[in-house]
Amino acid sequence: MENNVFHEKQIAYGRFSSVNKGLRELDLFIRQKVGKKIVDPDKRDALCSRLKAEMLHPLSVIITNRGPDTELLVANPVELDGKGRPRVFYDVTLALKTLGICIFSAEIGRHCTSDREWEFYRFLLDENCRFDMTSMVG
């Protein structure tokens, strides 16, 4: 698949609609930045495939034991314009607080692989809080 499948594309129009309780449909009308339709079926299929993959699996989450520490690693792909996903740090820290898990330290950074850039959030968790992390599967 093309790495720049989103390059030179823009959303002309988008709408959300409620299908069933708790479910939503999203319609996106995407065109090339020069205003032309995307007529090449291979490019349309690649774009649809990439959009589906990004929406179904937007974040990677790994929980590992590192000796005495438990590490939570959350990673999300950086968009082509260099922006990361908003509110990830807030959402993760709120979820940990709600579960009663204390954060010993947190680190935010970026990492490049051969085909994309990732923004990562690394948390060392304190097991002296009210949530037992030894029962979690990572």
C-alpha positions in Angstrom: 0.0 0.0 0.0 1.1 3.5 -0.7 2.6 5.4 2.3 1.2 8.7 1.1 -2.3 7.5 0.5 -3.6 10.6 2.4 -1.1 13.0 0.7 -2.8 15.7 -1.4 -6.3 14.8 -0.3 -8.8 16.8 1.6 -12.2 16.2 3.1 -14.8 18.2 1.1 -17.7 17.3 3.4 -18.4 14.9 6.2 -21.4 13.9 8.3 -22.3 11.7 11.2 -25.6 9.9 11.6 -27.1 7.8 14.3 -27.9 4.3 13.0 -28.7 2.4 16.3 -28.3 3.3 19.9 -24.6 3.7 20.5 -23.6 3.2 16.8 -22.8 6.0 14.3 -22.2 6.1 10.6 -19.6 8.4 9.1 -19.7 9.6 5.6 -16.7 11.4 4.2 -16.5 13.0 0.8 -12.8 13.2 0.0 -11.2 14.8 -3.1 -7.8 15.7 -4.3 -6.5 19.1 -3.0 -6.8 20.5 -6.6 -10.6 19.8 -6.3 -10.8 16.8 -8.6 -12.5 13.5 -7.8 -10.4 10.4 -6.9 -11.3 8.3 -10.0 -8.6 5.7 -9.9 -10.2 2.6 -8.2 -6.9 1.4 -6.8 -6.3 4.7 -5.1 -9.9 4.8 -3.8 -9.6 1.3 -2.4 -6.2 2.1 -0.8 -7.7 5.2 0.8 -10.7 3.3 2.1 -8.6 0.5 3.4 -6.3 2.9 5.3 -9.2 4.9 6.7 -10.8 1.7 8.0 -7.6 0.5 9.6 -7.0 3.8 11.3 -10.5 4.0 12.7 -10.6 0.4 13.9 -7.2 0.4 15.5 -6.3 4.0 16.3 -4.0 3.2 19.3 -1.6 0.5 20.2 -1.6 -0.3 23.9 1.0 -2.5 25.6 1.3 -3.4 29.4 4.5 -5.0 30.4 6.3 -5.9 33.7 9.8 -4.4 33.8 11.2 -5.9 37.0 9.6 -4.1 39.9 7.8 -1.7 37.5 4.7 -2.0 35.4 4.9 -0.1 32.2 2.0 1.1 30.1 2.9 2.1 26.6 0.3 3.9 24.3 1.3 4.7 20.8 -0.6 6.3 17.9 0.5 7.2 14.4 1.3 10.8 13.6 -0.6 12.3 10.7 1.3 13.5 7.6 1.0 17.1 8.7 2.9 16.2 11.9 0.0 16.4 14.3 -0.6 13.6 16.8 -4.0 12.6 18.1 -5.4 15.2 20.5 -6.2 14.3 24.2 -4.4 11.0 24.3 -2.5 11.9 27.4 -5.6 13.3 29.1 -7.7 10.3 28.2 -5.1 7.8 29.4 -4.4 9.6 32.7 -8.2 10.0 33.4 -8.7 6.3 32.7 -5.9 5.4 35.1 -7.2 7.8 37.8 -10.7 6.3 37.4 -9.3 2.8 37.9 -7.3 4.0 41.0 -4.0 3.4 39.3 -1.2 5.8 40.3 1.3 7.1 37.8 4.9 7.1 39.1 6.3 8.8 35.9 5.2 9.7 32.4 7.1 10.4 29.2 5.9 11.6 25.9 7.9 11.2 22.7 8.1 10.4 19.0 9.6 7.4 17.3 10.1 6.9 13.5 9.8 3.5 11.8 10.6 2.8 8.2 7.0 3.7 7.1 5.6 6.1 9.6 6.1 8.3 12.7 4.6 7.4 16.0 3.8 9.5 19.1 4.2 7.4 22.3 3.1 7.9 25.9 5.1 5.8 28.4 3.8 5.5 31.9 5.5 3.7 34.9 2.7 2.7 37.2 2.7 2.5 40.9 1.3 -0.8 42.2 0.8 0.6 45.7 -2.6 2.0 44.7 -6.0 0.3 45.1 -5.9 -1.5 41.7 -4.2 -4.9 41.5 -2.2 -4.9 38.2 -0.7 -8.4 38.7 -4.0 -9.8 37.4 -3.8 -7.9 34.1 -2.8 -9.6 30.9 -0.6 -7.5 28.6 
